[in-house]
Amino acid sequence: MKTAVIGASGYAGGELLRLLAIHPHFEVTTVSAHSNAGEAITSIHPQLQSYAGRAFTTFSVSDFQECELVFLALPHGESAKVITQLPPHIKIVDLGADFRLKSKDSWEKYYGGNYAGSWVYGLADLPGKSAEIAAVTRVANPGCYATSIALGVAPAADFADLTDVVVVAASGTTGAGRSAKINLIASEVSGSLTSYKFGGVHQHTPEIEETLAAISGSEVKVSFTPILAPMPRGILSTITMKLTKSISLSEVRSQYQSYFSDSKFVHLLPEGQMPKTASVIGSNFAQLQVAIDEHTQRVVVSVAIDNLGKGAAAQAIHNANLIAGLEPTSGLLGNGLGA
């Protein structure tokens, strides 16, 4: 299947190219990056030696006439501008936020600018979602934090109060994109942790609430504090929710196991083993662990994903596999890199 990546010079775009290079069915024919057009792909992504001799191109509609699949890895607000120029037959997975939110008001509050509408939300590990995604040709890829938090919360909807979800999550610096920022240089980040978008203003908040409200059929309120961690990639989310009924840890574990029984990518770890970001780097896997805080009667969930893998490129390929009628795991069963 002839495949294009638009916005391929960023971190997520580079990870897409890495994974697509070993995909058995997707052939990368067009690699577009407007600001880096004409530059060698390996000058920006030196790890991608399979693309040696190829250069980034400018966006030109004529380059996409024969493409069957396009990945958009553009800054928020840019995908909607490109969509109207692409041929209607092309299958599209958008890694940006442009089509994630159903609420126009939420878009205007958290992102600003024109609201472009919504596509099917591509969190395929949730029960029933794979079939919904496979039935369409355009998918909104979830955000990285939203992925880790939704996966951690969704199985608890039957026994936890989703109007009182508290999340503290740490992410590597690639989550902030590739643009030069003084607060992201090594001297500022190394050996330091800091919160950002503090006080419930992170743009993934409405995405998380919409996703979980659709599952639970009731109101969801999430208090979310993100932390910048001194590492390039990975997300570790710690989630707590007030219990609404008496339930044992074994019953909680059983609920989580059952909830993700059809997913090849979400793993509840054995008791006593904690999720580690290093274990999932470079993969589409999510690691979970659960506990009950008897003192406060809250369920506690730890979730580790790779923000560039499960939180972006790998999940996008998972969605592309579904809309292309392929095995969901095609090109995605590689293990995490580990420490």
N, C-alpha and C positions, 0 to 999 in steps of 0.2 A: 504494500500500500504506500503510494507516494505521499510523503509527509513533510511538512514545513514547520519551522519554529520561528516565530516572530518575537523579537526582543531577546535574542539568544546570547547577548553579551553579559547579562546579569548572572548572579549566582544560580538562580533557579533555572535560567536558560542553559547554563553550562551543565548543570546536573541532568537536565532533560537530554542534552546531546550525548552525555556519557551513557545514560541508560538506553537511549535509542540506538546507539552504536552496536549494542549486543541484542537488540530485539529481533526475534525471528521473522516478524511480519512487516515492520515499519521501516521504510527506506527513506532516509533524510535526503531530500532533493533540493530544498531551499532553506537557507539559514540567514535570516534577516536581522540586522541591528543597525538602526538608522545612524546613531551617533558614532558607531565604529565601522561604518560601511567602507569597504575597500581594504580593511585591515585583515591580516591572517587570523583565522580562528585560534590558532595555537599561540598567537601573541597575547591574547586575552585569557585563554584557557590552555596553558601549556601541558596540562595533563591529558588533553584530548588528541593524542598523536594519530589516532585513526582518521582525524580530519586534516592532517598535514597537507599543505598545498591548496587548501580551500580558504576562501575569504568570506567575510560577512558581506551581504548585499544590502542595498537600500530597499525599502518597501516599494514594490512595483506590482500592480494588479496583474500584469501579464505573466508574472512568474508563478502565479497560483492557479492558472487555468486548468492544469492537469493534476493538481494536488487533490488528494482525497481526504486528507486529514491535516488540520492545522492546530498547533499549540500556540496560544497567546501568552507570553510571559512579559507583559508590559506593566508600567506603573498604573496605579489605580486611576480610572478616568480616561485612559487611553484606548482600551479595548473597544469601547462602544463606537469610537471614531473609525476604527479599522473595519469592524464587522460589516458595515454597509457597503464596503468596497470589494468584499470577497464574493466569489461565485456562490449562489445559493445551495449548490449540491455538496459543498464541503462540510465534513464533520468537524466540529470545533470543540476544543476544551480550553476554557479561559482560566488561567491561573490567577488573574487579578480579581478584584472585588466587584467589578462593574455589574455583574448579574447575580450576585449572591443573595441580596436582600429583597424580600417581598414588600417591605414597607418603604414607601417613598419618603415618609417623614424621618425614618431612621437613617436612610441614606443622606438626606440633607443635613441631619444633625451631626452625624459622625464623619461624613466624607465631604459633603458640600458639592456644588455643581449640579449638572443635570442628571436626573434619575433615568436610567436606561431600561428599567424593567428587570425581570428575573427569569432565570432559566432553572431547569431541574438542578437541585443541589447535590453535588457528587460525593457524598459520604457513603460509599458503597458497602462499608462494613456493617451498617445498621440494617436490621432485618427488613426485608422487602425492598430495599433501595436498589439492589443490583438490577432487578427486573424493571424498575422505573427508569433507571439510567439507560438500560439497553433499548428502551422503546423510543428514545429521542436521538437527535443528531447534534445537539448543543448542550454542553454541561458546564456549570459553574463549579470550578474546583474550590473546595473549602480552604479557608485560611489555616495557617499552621497552628496557632494557639487554639482556634475554634475546633480543629480536629482533635487535638489531645483532650480538650475539656469535654466536648460532646461525647467522645468515646468513654471517658471516665464517669460521666454522670448518667447517661441514658439507661443503663441497666438498673439503676436505683430508683427509677420513677415510681415503682410500686410500693416502696417502703421508706422513702425519704421526702422531705419537704423541699420542693424545687423552687419555692419562693425565698429560700434562704441558702443559696449555694455560694460558698466562699472559696475563692481560688487564688493561690499565689503560684506563679509560674515563671521559671527562668528560661531564657533563650540565648543562644549564641548570637554573635554579632552579625552573621550573614542575614539574620531576620530583618535587619534594618536596610538591606539593599547594598548596592555597590557604590553608590554616590559617596564622594569624599565628605566626611563629617568630622570635625575636630574632636567630638566626644567619642568617636569610634577608633581613633588611632591607638596603636599599641600602648603608647605611654600613658594614655588616659584609662584604658580598659584593663590592662594587665594587673593582676593582684587586687582587683576591686569589684564589688557588686554595688549596683544602684538600681532603685526603682525608677520607672518612667511612665508617662501617661498615667499618673497617679490620681486616684480619686474617682475611678469608674468611668474614665473617658476613652479607654482604648476602643478602637473601631471594631474589634471583633466581638464586643459585648452584644450588640443586637443580633449578630449572626448566630452566636451561641444560644441566645434566648429564643430566637425563631425556630431553630432546629429542635431544641428540647421541648418547646411548646407544642410543636407538631407531633412529637412522640407521645407526650403525656396528656395532651388535650386540655391542659390547664395553664395558668399563669406561671411564668418562670422569671426569677430575679437572680442575677448573678453579680456578685461583688468580686471584681477581677483586678488583681494587682500584678502587672508584669515586671520582671527583673532582668536587667542586662547582665549576662554572665561572661566572665573572661575566657571564652572559648569560641571557636569559629562557628560551630553548628551543634544543633541538638536542643530539645525542649524537655524540661522536667516540670510537670504540673502536679501540684498538691491540692486536692479538692476535699472540702468537708461539707457535709449536709446533715441537718438534724433528722434523726429517725422519727418516723410517724407511727411506728408500731414496734413491738418487741420482736427481735429477730436475732438469731445466732450468727456467728461468723461463718459457720459451715453453710448456713442457708444463704448468706450473702454471696459466698464463693460459688455456690451452686447456681444462683441466679445469674452471676456474671459468666460462668462457663456456658450455661444454656443460651444466654443472650447472643453470644458470639460463636455459637457452635458451627455456623455456616461460613464463618470468616476464616480465611487462610492466613490472615495477617495480624490479627489481634490475639495476643497471648496473655492469659492470666498466669502469673508465675506461681510456682509452688510456695507454700507458706514458708516464711523466713527468708525468701529471696527477694531483693528489692530491684526495681527497674533502674537501669543505668543508661544514660544517653550514649555512651560509647558502644553499647551492645547493639544499637539500632542504626548507627550512622551508616549511610549509604544504602539503606534498605527501605522497604515499604511496610516494615513491621512496627507494631506498637506493643510495648510491654506494660502490663498493669499489675498492681498489687492492691489489696483491700485490707482494711482493719476496722474494728469498732472501738471507738474511744468510749469506754464505759463511764468515765467520769462526767463527760458532757453529753452522752447519748448521741454522738454523731458518728456517721460512717466516714471513713477517711480513705481516699483513693489516690494512689501515686501512678502517674502515667509518663512514660518516656517515649518520645518519637524523635526522628530526625526532621528538623524544620524544612530542610531542602529535599528530603526524601518523602516520607509519609506526609509531611506538611506542605508539599509542593509537587516536585517533579514525578516522584514514584506514584503518588496518588493520581496525578494527571494521566499517567500511562495506564493505571488500573481503570480509570474511567474511559480512556480511549479504547482499551481492549473490549470493554462492554459495548460501547456504541458501534464498534466495528464487528461485533459478533464473534470475537475471539475468546479463548479461555481467559478468565480474569487474571490468572497468574502469569500469563505470557511475558517473559522477560523480566520477571519480578521476584523470583524465588531465591535470589542471591542473599546470603547471610549478611548480617551487620559486620562491620569491620572489627569491633572489639577494641580493647585498650592497647 
